[in-house]
Amino acid sequence: MKKLLMAAAIVTGVMMSSGAGYAQDAKIPDVKLEELRQKSIEHFFKFYDTDGDQAVSKAEFMEVMEKRFAEMDQDANGTVTTEEVLAHHTAMQEKMMKERDAAHQQGGAAQ
């Protein structure tokens, strides 16, 4: 259980920080910190509020974390290594970048 909670904390931190990190790296001048916070909160609820009641229960959170842990645990041995977390994070970033690029090509914004 401790390993799962640690993985949950890592994934949540990565998800919450990746938007701000991308904006900073891309040097987008008109993106404000408050806008990034709001996007992070919206993103959090989009992923974890599985029943849409505008609240995240521990059960909802843990269900998503169990799935994320399984995605990261590439060799299915019940532990997640630094390499597995890095590979998962890299794959998620690449997926988000492709989605963003596709949305921009279509004239919209990625959701």
Jmol script that loads the backbone (N, CA, C; Angstrom):
load data "model"
ATOM      1  N   MET A   1       0.825  -1.191   0.000  1.00  0.00           N
ATOM      2  CA  MET A   1       0.000   0.000   0.000  1.00  0.00           C
ATOM      3  C   MET A   1       0.871   1.258   0.000  1.00  0.00           C
ATOM      4  N   LYS A   2       1.988   1.234   0.770  1.00  0.00           N
ATOM      5  CA  LYS A   2       2.869   2.394   0.794  1.00  0.00           C
ATOM      6  C   LYS A   2       3.450   2.667  -0.587  1.00  0.00           C
ATOM      7  N   LYS A   3       3.792   1.602  -1.325  1.00  0.00           N
ATOM      8  CA  LYS A   3       4.342   1.773  -2.668  1.00  0.00           C
ATOM      9  C   LYS A   3       3.304   2.399  -3.586  1.00  0.00           C
ATOM     10  N   LEU A   4       2.046   1.977  -3.446  1.00  0.00           N
ATOM     11  CA  LEU A   4       0.983   2.529  -4.279  1.00  0.00           C
ATOM     12  C   LEU A   4       0.766   3.998  -3.958  1.00  0.00           C
ATOM     13  N   LEU A   5       0.759   4.338  -2.673  1.00  0.00           N
ATOM     14  CA  LEU A   5       0.579   5.736  -2.290  1.00  0.00           C
ATOM     15  C   LEU A   5       1.749   6.586  -2.766  1.00  0.00           C
ATOM     16  N   MET A   6       2.958   6.048  -2.720  1.00  0.00           N
ATOM     17  CA  MET A   6       4.119   6.781  -3.218  1.00  0.00           C
ATOM     18  C   MET A   6       3.997   7.007  -4.719  1.00  0.00           C
ATOM     19  N   ALA A   7       3.588   5.983  -5.443  1.00  0.00           N
ATOM     20  CA  ALA A   7       3.396   6.127  -6.884  1.00  0.00           C
ATOM     21  C   ALA A   7       2.299   7.142  -7.164  1.00  0.00           C
ATOM     22  N   ALA A   8       1.236   7.118  -6.367  1.00  0.00           N
ATOM     23  CA  ALA A   8       0.143   8.082  -6.539  1.00  0.00           C
ATOM     24  C   ALA A   8       0.652   9.498  -6.352  1.00  0.00           C
ATOM     25  N   ALA A   9       1.465   9.700  -5.339  1.00  0.00           N
ATOM     26  CA  ALA A   9       2.019  11.027  -5.094  1.00  0.00           C
ATOM     27  C   ALA A   9       2.917  11.463  -6.240  1.00  0.00           C
ATOM     28  N   ILE A  10       3.714  10.562  -6.759  1.00  0.00           N
ATOM     29  CA  ILE A  10       4.606  10.878  -7.875  1.00  0.00           C
ATOM     30  C   ILE A  10       3.805  11.243  -9.111  1.00  0.00           C
ATOM     31  N   VAL A  11       2.827  10.415  -9.450  1.00  0.00           N
ATOM     32  CA  VAL A  11       2.025  10.662 -10.650  1.00  0.00           C
ATOM     33  C   VAL A  11       1.260  11.964 -10.518  1.00  0.00           C
ATOM     34  N   THR A  12       0.644  12.197  -9.364  1.00  0.00           N
ATOM     35  CA  THR A  12      -0.116  13.425  -9.165  1.00  0.00           C
ATOM     36  C   THR A  12       0.801  14.631  -9.268  1.00  0.00           C
ATOM     37  N   GLY A  13       1.971  14.553  -8.657  1.00  0.00           N
ATOM     38  CA  GLY A  13       2.919  15.658  -8.741  1.00  0.00           C
ATOM     39  C   GLY A  13       3.380  15.922 -10.155  1.00  0.00           C
ATOM     40  N   VAL A  14       3.636  14.870 -10.882  1.00  0.00           N
ATOM     41  CA  VAL A  14       4.057  14.999 -12.280  1.00  0.00           C
ATOM     42  C   VAL A  14       2.949  15.640 -13.099  1.00  0.00           C
ATOM     43  N   MET A  15       1.728  15.154 -12.911  1.00  0.00           N
ATOM     44  CA  MET A  15       0.604  15.698 -13.673  1.00  0.00           C
ATOM     45  C   MET A  15       0.370  17.157 -13.336  1.00  0.00           C
ATOM     46  N   MET A  16       0.429  17.486 -12.055  1.00  0.00           N
ATOM     47  CA  MET A  16       0.158  18.851 -11.637  1.00  0.00           C
ATOM     48  C   MET A  16       1.268  19.803 -12.064  1.00  0.00           C
ATOM     49  N   SER A  17       2.493  19.315 -12.145  1.00  0.00           N
ATOM     50  CA  SER A  17       3.602  20.202 -12.472  1.00  0.00           C
ATOM     51  C   SER A  17       3.896  20.269 -13.961  1.00  0.00           C
ATOM     52  N   SER A  18       3.465  19.294 -14.734  1.00  0.00           N
ATOM     53  CA  SER A  18       3.862  19.259 -16.139  1.00  0.00           C
ATOM     54  C   SER A  18       3.293  20.432 -16.927  1.00  0.00           C
ATOM     55  N   GLY A  19       2.115  20.880 -16.612  1.00  0.00           N
ATOM     56  CA  GLY A  19       1.539  22.025 -17.309  1.00  0.00           C
ATOM     57  C   GLY A  19       2.336  23.283 -17.039  1.00  0.00           C
ATOM     58  N   ALA A  20       2.662  23.531 -15.781  1.00  0.00           N
ATOM     59  CA  ALA A  20       3.435  24.714 -15.429  1.00  0.00           C
ATOM     60  C   ALA A  20       4.832  24.632 -16.020  1.00  0.00           C
ATOM     61  N   GLY A  21       5.437  23.461 -15.976  1.00  0.00           N
ATOM     62  CA  GLY A  21       6.772  23.290 -16.530  1.00  0.00           C
ATOM     63  C   GLY A  21       6.796  23.531 -18.017  1.00  0.00           C
ATOM     64  N   TYR A  22       5.773  23.038 -18.712  1.00  0.00           N
ATOM     65  CA  TYR A  22       5.718  23.237 -20.151  1.00  0.00           C
ATOM     66  C   TYR A  22       5.565  24.708 -20.480  1.00  0.00           C
ATOM     67  N   ALA A  23       4.684  25.387 -19.763  1.00  0.00           N
ATOM     68  CA  ALA A  23       4.462  26.808 -20.023  1.00  0.00           C
ATOM     69  C   ALA A  23       5.741  27.597 -19.776  1.00  0.00           C
ATOM     70  N   GLN A  24       6.462  27.248 -18.715  1.00  0.00           N
ATOM     71  CA  GLN A  24       7.690  27.954 -18.409  1.00  0.00           C
ATOM     72  C   GLN A  24       8.753  27.660 -19.467  1.00  0.00           C
ATOM     73  N   ASP A  25       8.897  26.396 -19.848  1.00  0.00           N
ATOM     74  CA  ASP A  25       9.889  26.035 -20.856  1.00  0.00           C
ATOM     75  C   ASP A  25       9.588  26.699 -22.189  1.00  0.00           C
ATOM     76  N   ALA A  26       8.312  26.777 -22.531  1.00  0.00           N
ATOM     77  CA  ALA A  26       7.922  27.357 -23.807  1.00  0.00           C
ATOM     78  C   ALA A  26       7.925  28.878 -23.754  1.00  0.00           C
ATOM     79  N   LYS A  27       8.100  29.431 -22.552  1.00  0.00           N
ATOM     80  CA  LYS A  27       8.145  30.880 -22.347  1.00  0.00           C
ATOM     81  C   LYS A  27       6.906  31.561 -22.937  1.00  0.00           C
ATOM     82  N   ILE A  28       5.752  31.075 -22.535  1.00  0.00           N
ATOM     83  CA  ILE A  28       4.493  31.667 -22.961  1.00  0.00           C
ATOM     84  C   ILE A  28       4.215  32.847 -22.040  1.00  0.00           C
ATOM     85  N   PRO A  29       4.352  34.075 -22.535  1.00  0.00           N
ATOM     86  CA  PRO A  29       4.290  35.234 -21.653  1.00  0.00           C
ATOM     87  C   PRO A  29       2.903  35.529 -21.086  1.00  0.00           C
ATOM     88  N   ASP A  30       1.844  35.210 -21.781  1.00  0.00           N
ATOM     89  CA  ASP A  30       0.519  35.595 -21.314  1.00  0.00           C
ATOM     90  C   ASP A  30      -0.166  34.537 -20.456  1.00  0.00           C
ATOM     91  N   VAL A  31       0.535  33.444 -20.151  1.00  0.00           N
ATOM     92  CA  VAL A  31      -0.026  32.424 -19.275  1.00  0.00           C
ATOM     93  C   VAL A  31       0.275  32.840 -17.838  1.00  0.00           C
ATOM     94  N   LYS A  32      -0.795  32.997 -17.074  1.00  0.00           N
ATOM     95  CA  LYS A  32      -0.631  33.428 -15.693  1.00  0.00           C
ATOM     96  C   LYS A  32      -0.668  32.225 -14.768  1.00  0.00           C
ATOM     97  N   LEU A  33       0.006  32.361 -13.651  1.00  0.00           N
ATOM     98  CA  LEU A  33       0.077  31.271 -12.683  1.00  0.00           C
ATOM     99  C   LEU A  33      -1.318  30.835 -12.246  1.00  0.00           C
ATOM    100  N   GLU A  34      -2.210  31.754 -12.017  1.00  0.00           N
ATOM    101  CA  GLU A  34      -3.568  31.399 -11.586  1.00  0.00           C
ATOM    102  C   GLU A  34      -4.295  30.584 -12.656  1.00  0.00           C
ATOM    103  N   GLU A  35      -4.073  30.917 -13.916  1.00  0.00           N
ATOM    104  CA  GLU A  35      -4.675  30.142 -15.005  1.00  0.00           C
ATOM    105  C   GLU A  35      -4.133  28.718 -15.005  1.00  0.00           C
ATOM    106  N   LEU A  36      -2.841  28.567 -14.766  1.00  0.00           N
ATOM    107  CA  LEU A  36      -2.237  27.244 -14.705  1.00  0.00           C
ATOM    108  C   LEU A  36      -2.780  26.447 -13.527  1.00  0.00           C
ATOM    109  N   ARG A  37      -2.946  27.113 -12.393  1.00  0.00           N
ATOM    110  CA  ARG A  37      -3.528  26.432 -11.234  1.00  0.00           C
ATOM    111  C   ARG A  37      -4.933  25.942 -11.547  1.00  0.00           C
ATOM    112  N   GLN A  38      -5.726  26.807 -12.161  1.00  0.00           N
ATOM    113  CA  GLN A  38      -7.105  26.431 -12.492  1.00  0.00           C
ATOM    114  C   GLN A  38      -7.123  25.250 -13.467  1.00  0.00           C
ATOM    115  N   LYS A  39      -6.244  25.272 -14.454  1.00  0.00           N
ATOM    116  CA  LYS A  39      -6.160  24.152 -15.394  1.00  0.00           C
ATOM    117  C   LYS A  39      -5.762  22.869 -14.681  1.00  0.00           C
ATOM    118  N   SER A  40      -4.823  22.980 -13.736  1.00  0.00           N
ATOM    119  CA  SER A  40      -4.394  21.806 -12.978  1.00  0.00           C
ATOM    120  C   SER A  40      -5.537  21.225 -12.159  1.00  0.00           C
ATOM    121  N   ILE A  41      -6.321  22.096 -11.543  1.00  0.00           N
ATOM    122  CA  ILE A  41      -7.470  21.636 -10.757  1.00  0.00           C
ATOM    123  C   ILE A  41      -8.498  20.976 -11.664  1.00  0.00           C
ATOM    124  N   GLU A  42      -8.786  21.598 -12.798  1.00  0.00           N
ATOM    125  CA  GLU A  42      -9.727  21.011 -13.759  1.00  0.00           C
ATOM    126  C   GLU A  42      -9.226  19.645 -14.225  1.00  0.00           C
ATOM    127  N   HIS A  43      -7.946  19.557 -14.501  1.00  0.00           N
ATOM    128  CA  HIS A  43      -7.326  18.313 -14.945  1.00  0.00           C
ATOM    129  C   HIS A  43      -7.462  17.234 -13.864  1.00  0.00           C
ATOM    130  N   PHE A  44      -7.197  17.611 -12.622  1.00  0.00           N
ATOM    131  CA  PHE A  44      -7.304  16.686 -11.499  1.00  0.00           C
ATOM    132  C   PHE A  44      -8.722  16.101 -11.424  1.00  0.00           C
ATOM    133  N   PHE A  45      -9.725  16.964 -11.475  1.00  0.00           N
ATOM    134  CA  PHE A  45     -11.101  16.481 -11.366  1.00  0.00           C
ATOM    135  C   PHE A  45     -11.526  15.688 -12.602  1.00  0.00           C
ATOM    136  N   LYS A  46     -10.998  16.059 -13.753  1.00  0.00           N
ATOM    137  CA  LYS A  46     -11.314  15.300 -14.962  1.00  0.00           C
ATOM    138  C   LYS A  46     -10.854  13.850 -14.825  1.00  0.00           C
ATOM    139  N   PHE A  47      -9.696  13.648 -14.236  1.00  0.00           N
ATOM    140  CA  PHE A  47      -9.148  12.301 -14.076  1.00  0.00           C
ATOM    141  C   PHE A  47      -9.748  11.533 -12.907  1.00  0.00           C
ATOM    142  N   TYR A  48      -9.897  12.203 -11.771  1.00  0.00           N
ATOM    143  CA  TYR A  48     -10.218  11.483 -10.536  1.00  0.00           C
ATOM    144  C   TYR A  48     -11.688  11.488 -10.149  1.00  0.00           C
ATOM    145  N   ASP A  49     -12.453  12.472 -10.575  1.00  0.00           N
ATOM    146  CA  ASP A  49     -13.873  12.528 -10.213  1.00  0.00           C
ATOM    147  C   ASP A  49     -14.665  11.661 -11.190  1.00  0.00           C
ATOM    148  N   THR A  50     -14.571  10.358 -11.009  1.00  0.00           N
ATOM    149  CA  THR A  50     -15.124   9.422 -11.988  1.00  0.00           C
ATOM    150  C   THR A  50     -16.645   9.389 -12.010  1.00  0.00           C
ATOM    151  N   ASP A  51     -17.309   9.847 -10.923  1.00  0.00           N
ATOM    152  CA  ASP A  51     -18.768   9.852 -10.932  1.00  0.00           C
ATOM    153  C   ASP A  51     -19.348  11.239 -11.204  1.00  0.00           C
ATOM    154  N   GLY A  52     -18.482  12.237 -11.408  1.00  0.00           N
ATOM    155  CA  GLY A  52     -18.932  13.569 -11.804  1.00  0.00           C
ATOM    156  C   GLY A  52     -19.652  14.363 -10.734  1.00  0.00           C
ATOM    157  N   ASP A  53     -19.429  14.041  -9.451  1.00  0.00           N
ATOM    158  CA  ASP A  53     -20.156  14.749  -8.391  1.00  0.00           C
ATOM    159  C   ASP A  53     -19.393  15.953  -7.833  1.00  0.00           C
ATOM    160  N   GLN A  54     -18.334  16.372  -8.523  1.00  0.00           N
ATOM    161  CA  GLN A  54     -17.509  17.519  -8.133  1.00  0.00           C
ATOM    162  C   GLN A  54     -16.778  17.301  -6.806  1.00  0.00           C
ATOM    163  N   ALA A  55     -16.560  16.041  -6.462  1.00  0.00           N
ATOM    164  CA  ALA A  55     -15.778  15.672  -5.278  1.00  0.00           C
ATOM    165  C   ALA A  55     -15.033  14.383  -5.609  1.00  0.00           C
ATOM    166  N   VAL A  56     -13.851  14.237  -5.062  1.00  0.00           N
ATOM    167  CA  VAL A  56     -13.057  13.031  -5.305  1.00  0.00           C
ATOM    168  C   VAL A  56     -12.967  12.242  -4.009  1.00  0.00           C
ATOM    169  N   SER A  57     -13.552  11.063  -4.031  1.00  0.00           N
ATOM    170  CA  SER A  57     -13.472  10.190  -2.858  1.00  0.00           C
ATOM    171  C   SER A  57     -12.135   9.455  -2.878  1.00  0.00           C
ATOM    172  N   LYS A  58     -11.782   8.915  -1.738  1.00  0.00           N
ATOM    173  CA  LYS A  58     -10.562   8.117  -1.658  1.00  0.00           C
ATOM    174  C   LYS A  58     -10.661   6.927  -2.607  1.00  0.00           C
ATOM    175  N   ALA A  59     -11.855   6.329  -2.684  1.00  0.00           N
ATOM    176  CA  ALA A  59     -12.047   5.174  -3.568  1.00  0.00           C
ATOM    177  C   ALA A  59     -11.820   5.562  -5.032  1.00  0.00           C
ATOM    178  N   GLU A  60     -12.341   6.721  -5.442  1.00  0.00           N
ATOM    179  CA  GLU A  60     -12.132   7.187  -6.821  1.00  0.00           C
ATOM    180  C   GLU A  60     -10.646   7.409  -7.079  1.00  0.00           C
ATOM    181  N   PHE A  61     -10.000   8.082  -6.147  1.00  0.00           N
ATOM    182  CA  PHE A  61      -8.583   8.384  -6.292  1.00  0.00           C
ATOM    183  C   PHE A  61      -7.767   7.105  -6.400  1.00  0.00           C
ATOM    184  N   MET A  62      -8.030   6.166  -5.502  1.00  0.00           N
ATOM    185  CA  MET A  62      -7.261   4.927  -5.479  1.00  0.00           C
ATOM    186  C   MET A  62      -7.530   4.077  -6.717  1.00  0.00           C
ATOM    187  N   GLU A  63      -8.744   4.106  -7.242  1.00  0.00           N
ATOM    188  CA  GLU A  63      -9.049   3.350  -8.461  1.00  0.00           C
ATOM    189  C   GLU A  63      -8.186   3.842  -9.624  1.00  0.00           C
ATOM    190  N   VAL A  64      -8.096   5.147  -9.760  1.00  0.00           N
ATOM    191  CA  VAL A  64      -7.269   5.719 -10.826  1.00  0.00           C
ATOM    192  C   VAL A  64      -5.803   5.410 -10.572  1.00  0.00           C
ATOM    193  N   MET A  65      -5.371   5.507  -9.326  1.00  0.00           N
ATOM    194  CA  MET A  65      -3.968   5.241  -9.005  1.00  0.00           C
ATOM    195  C   MET A  65      -3.606   3.778  -9.256  1.00  0.00           C
ATOM    196  N   GLU A  66      -4.526   2.869  -8.962  1.00  0.00           N
ATOM    197  CA  GLU A  66      -4.281   1.446  -9.254  1.00  0.00           C
ATOM    198  C   GLU A  66      -4.038   1.254 -10.751  1.00  0.00           C
ATOM    199  N   LYS A  67      -4.848   1.909 -11.576  1.00  0.00           N
ATOM    200  CA  LYS A  67      -4.672   1.806 -13.033  1.00  0.00           C
ATOM    201  C   LYS A  67      -3.347   2.422 -13.464  1.00  0.00           C
ATOM    202  N   ARG A  68      -3.034   3.595 -12.917  1.00  0.00           N
ATOM    203  CA  ARG A  68      -1.771   4.261 -13.272  1.00  0.00           C
ATOM    204  C   ARG A  68      -0.572   3.416 -12.844  1.00  0.00           C
ATOM    205  N   PHE A  69      -0.658   2.848 -11.648  1.00  0.00           N
ATOM    206  CA  PHE A  69       0.431   2.012 -11.163  1.00  0.00           C
ATOM    207  C   PHE A  69       0.639   0.832 -12.107  1.00  0.00           C
ATOM    208  N   ALA A  70      -0.457   0.194 -12.512  1.00  0.00           N
ATOM    209  CA  ALA A  70      -0.363  -0.948 -13.431  1.00  0.00           C
ATOM    210  C   ALA A  70       0.247  -0.521 -14.764  1.00  0.00           C
ATOM    211  N   GLU A  71      -0.094   0.690 -15.233  1.00  0.00           N
ATOM    212  CA  GLU A  71       0.481   1.203 -16.478  1.00  0.00           C
ATOM    213  C   GLU A  71       1.992   1.409 -16.335  1.00  0.00           C
ATOM    214  N   MET A  72       2.409   1.911 -15.183  1.00  0.00           N
ATOM    215  CA  MET A  72       3.833   2.180 -14.977  1.00  0.00           C
ATOM    216  C   MET A  72       4.636   0.912 -14.723  1.00  0.00           C
ATOM    217  N   ASP A  73       4.048  -0.062 -14.063  1.00  0.00           N
ATOM    218  CA  ASP A  73       4.742  -1.296 -13.683  1.00  0.00           C
ATOM    219  C   ASP A  73       4.882  -2.193 -14.911  1.00  0.00           C
ATOM    220  N   GLN A  74       5.808  -1.815 -15.779  1.00  0.00           N
ATOM    221  CA  GLN A  74       5.957  -2.463 -17.079  1.00  0.00           C
ATOM    222  C   GLN A  74       6.247  -3.949 -16.990  1.00  0.00           C
ATOM    223  N   ASP A  75       6.966  -4.379 -15.967  1.00  0.00           N
ATOM    224  CA  ASP A  75       7.268  -5.798 -15.850  1.00  0.00           C
ATOM    225  C   ASP A  75       6.313  -6.531 -14.900  1.00  0.00           C
ATOM    226  N   ALA A  76       5.282  -5.824 -14.430  1.00  0.00           N
ATOM    227  CA  ALA A  76       4.216  -6.393 -13.595  1.00  0.00           C
ATOM    228  C   ALA A  76       4.753  -7.156 -12.381  1.00  0.00           C
ATOM    229  N   ASN A  77       5.789  -6.596 -11.751  1.00  0.00           N
ATOM    230  CA  ASN A  77       6.358  -7.269 -10.582  1.00  0.00           C
ATOM    231  C   ASN A  77       5.886  -6.658  -9.262  1.00  0.00           C
ATOM    232  N   GLY A  78       4.962  -5.697  -9.335  1.00  0.00           N
ATOM    233  CA  GLY A  78       4.415  -5.109  -8.124  1.00  0.00           C
ATOM    234  C   GLY A  78       5.207  -3.955  -7.561  1.00  0.00           C
ATOM    235  N   THR A  79       6.266  -3.552  -8.258  1.00  0.00           N
ATOM    236  CA  THR A  79       7.045  -2.375  -7.863  1.00  0.00           C
ATOM    237  C   THR A  79       7.262  -1.503  -9.097  1.00  0.00           C
ATOM    238  N   VAL A  80       7.494  -0.233  -8.835  1.00  0.00           N
ATOM    239  CA  VAL A  80       7.749   0.711  -9.923  1.00  0.00           C
ATOM    240  C   VAL A  80       9.129   1.310  -9.700  1.00  0.00           C
ATOM    241  N   THR A  81       9.971   1.184 -10.700  1.00  0.00           N
ATOM    242  CA  THR A  81      11.329   1.723 -10.614  1.00  0.00           C
ATOM    243  C   THR A  81      11.372   3.143 -11.160  1.00  0.00           C
ATOM    244  N   THR A  82      12.465   3.807 -10.902  1.00  0.00           N
ATOM    245  CA  THR A  82      12.678   5.148 -11.448  1.00  0.00           C
ATOM    246  C   THR A  82      12.572   5.125 -12.967  1.00  0.00           C
ATOM    247  N   GLU A  83      13.137   4.103 -13.567  1.00  0.00           N
ATOM    248  CA  GLU A  83      13.107   3.989 -15.026  1.00  0.00           C
ATOM    249  C   GLU A  83      11.683   3.831 -15.542  1.00  0.00           C
ATOM    250  N   GLU A  84      10.869   3.052 -14.832  1.00  0.00           N
ATOM    251  CA  GLU A  84       9.486   2.860 -15.258  1.00  0.00           C
ATOM    252  C   GLU A  84       8.677   4.158 -15.124  1.00  0.00           C
ATOM    253  N   VAL A  85       8.914   4.893 -14.036  1.00  0.00           N
ATOM    254  CA  VAL A  85       8.222   6.178 -13.859  1.00  0.00           C
ATOM    255  C   VAL A  85       8.637   7.146 -14.959  1.00  0.00           C
ATOM    256  N   LEU A  86       9.926   7.201 -15.234  1.00  0.00           N
ATOM    257  CA  LEU A  86      10.428   8.088 -16.286  1.00  0.00           C
ATOM    258  C   LEU A  86       9.840   7.713 -17.644  1.00  0.00           C
ATOM    259  N   ALA A  87       9.803   6.435 -17.955  1.00  0.00           N
ATOM    260  CA  ALA A  87       9.257   5.989 -19.236  1.00  0.00           C
ATOM    261  C   ALA A  87       7.776   6.352 -19.333  1.00  0.00           C
ATOM    262  N   HIS A  88       7.039   6.159 -18.257  1.00  0.00           N
ATOM    263  CA  HIS A  88       5.611   6.492 -18.255  1.00  0.00           C
ATOM    264  C   HIS A  88       5.411   7.996 -18.412  1.00  0.00           C
ATOM    265  N   HIS A  89       6.173   8.774 -17.670  1.00  0.00           N
ATOM    266  CA  HIS A  89       6.072  10.237 -17.748  1.00  0.00           C
ATOM    267  C   HIS A  89       6.403  10.727 -19.159  1.00  0.00           C
ATOM    268  N   THR A  90       7.447  10.188 -19.736  1.00  0.00           N
ATOM    269  CA  THR A  90       7.846  10.573 -21.093  1.00  0.00           C
ATOM    270  C   THR A  90       6.748  10.230 -22.097  1.00  0.00           C
ATOM    271  N   ALA A  91       6.180   9.042 -21.974  1.00  0.00           N
ATOM    272  CA  ALA A  91       5.098   8.631 -22.883  1.00  0.00           C
ATOM    273  C   ALA A  91       3.882   9.545 -22.725  1.00  0.00           C
ATOM    274  N   MET A  92       3.551   9.913 -21.490  1.00  0.00           N
ATOM    275  CA  MET A  92       2.406  10.801 -21.256  1.00  0.00           C
ATOM    276  C   MET A  92       2.662  12.183 -21.846  1.00  0.00           C
ATOM    277  N   GLN A  93       3.876  12.696 -21.676  1.00  0.00           N
ATOM    278  CA  GLN A  93       4.217  13.996 -22.244  1.00  0.00           C
ATOM    279  C   GLN A  93       4.119  13.972 -23.764  1.00  0.00           C
ATOM    280  N   GLU A  94       4.654  12.923 -24.369  1.00  0.00           N
ATOM    281  CA  GLU A  94       4.597  12.809 -25.821  1.00  0.00           C
ATOM    282  C   GLU A  94       3.150  12.742 -26.304  1.00  0.00           C
ATOM    283  N   LYS A  95       2.310  11.996 -25.602  1.00  0.00           N
ATOM    284  CA  LYS A  95       0.904  11.887 -25.961  1.00  0.00           C
ATOM    285  C   LYS A  95       0.228  13.254 -25.873  1.00  0.00           C
ATOM    286  N   MET A  96       0.481  13.985 -24.791  1.00  0.00           N
ATOM    287  CA  MET A  96      -0.125  15.313 -24.637  1.00  0.00           C
ATOM    288  C   MET A  96       0.354  16.274 -25.715  1.00  0.00           C
ATOM    289  N   MET A  97       1.630  16.199 -26.065  1.00  0.00           N
ATOM    290  CA  MET A  97       2.166  17.087 -27.101  1.00  0.00           C
ATOM    291  C   MET A  97       1.530  16.781 -28.451  1.00  0.00           C
ATOM    292  N   LYS A  98       1.356  15.502 -28.765  1.00  0.00           N
ATOM    293  CA  LYS A  98       0.717  15.119 -30.025  1.00  0.00           C
ATOM    294  C   LYS A  98      -0.730  15.590 -30.068  1.00  0.00           C
ATOM    295  N   GLU A  99      -1.438  15.429 -28.947  1.00  0.00           N
ATOM    296  CA  GLU A  99      -2.829  15.881 -28.880  1.00  0.00           C
ATOM    297  C   GLU A  99      -2.915  17.393 -29.045  1.00  0.00           C
ATOM    298  N   ARG A 100      -1.990  18.107 -28.396  1.00  0.00           N
ATOM    299  CA  ARG A 100      -1.973  19.563 -28.500  1.00  0.00           C
ATOM    300  C   ARG A 100      -1.679  19.997 -29.933  1.00  0.00           C
ATOM    301  N   ASP A 101      -0.679  19.360 -30.540  1.00  0.00           N
ATOM    302  CA  ASP A 101      -0.318  19.706 -31.908  1.00  0.00           C
ATOM    303  C   ASP A 101      -1.464  19.419 -32.878  1.00  0.00           C
ATOM    304  N   ALA A 102      -2.135  18.288 -32.683  1.00  0.00           N
ATOM    305  CA  ALA A 102      -3.272  17.942 -33.542  1.00  0.00           C
ATOM    306  C   ALA A 102      -4.392  18.953 -33.376  1.00  0.00           C
ATOM    307  N   ALA A 103      -4.640  19.379 -32.150  1.00  0.00           N
ATOM    308  CA  ALA A 103      -5.700  20.365 -31.908  1.00  0.00           C
ATOM    309  C   ALA A 103      -5.354  21.699 -32.543  1.00  0.00           C
ATOM    310  N   HIS A 104      -4.082  22.091 -32.453  1.00  0.00           N
ATOM    311  CA  HIS A 104      -3.670  23.358 -33.074  1.00  0.00           C
ATOM    312  C   HIS A 104      -3.777  23.287 -34.588  1.00  0.00           C
ATOM    313  N   GLN A 105      -3.479  22.134 -35.160  1.00  0.00           N
ATOM    314  CA  GLN A 105      -3.593  21.982 -36.610  1.00  0.00           C
ATOM    315  C   GLN A 105      -5.047  22.070 -37.063  1.00  0.00           C
ATOM    316  N   GLN A 106      -5.952  21.658 -36.170  1.00  0.00           N
ATOM    317  CA  GLN A 106      -7.371  21.719 -36.488  1.00  0.00           C
ATOM    318  C   GLN A 106      -7.972  23.070 -36.116  1.00  0.00           C
ATOM    319  N   GLY A 107      -7.150  23.962 -35.557  1.00  0.00           N
ATOM    320  CA  GLY A 107      -7.629  25.288 -35.218  1.00  0.00           C
ATOM    321  C   GLY A 107      -8.275  25.395 -33.857  1.00  0.00           C
ATOM    322  N   GLY A 108      -8.124  24.380 -33.019  1.00  0.00           N
ATOM    323  CA  GLY A 108      -8.719  24.403 -31.685  1.00  0.00           C
ATOM    324  C   GLY A 108      -7.654  24.275 -30.626  1.00  0.00           C
ATOM    325  N   ALA A 109      -8.089  24.091 -29.409  1.00  0.00           N
ATOM    326  CA  ALA A 109      -7.166  23.900 -28.286  1.00  0.00           C
ATOM    327  C   ALA A 109      -7.373  22.507 -27.720  1.00  0.00           C
ATOM    328  N   ALA A 110      -6.286  21.899 -27.284  1.00  0.00           N
ATOM    329  CA  ALA A 110      -6.369  20.564 -26.685  1.00  0.00           C
ATOM    330  C   ALA A 110      -7.113  20.650 -25.372  1.00  0.00           C
ATOM    331  N   GLN A 111      -7.925  19.662 -25.099  1.00  0.00           N
ATOM    332  CA  GLN A 111      -8.701  19.638 -23.852  1.00  0.00           C
ATOM    333  C   GLN A 111      -7.968  18.871 -22.808  1.00  0.00           C
TER     334      GLN A 111
END
end "model"
wireframe off; spacefill off
backbone 0.3
color backbone group
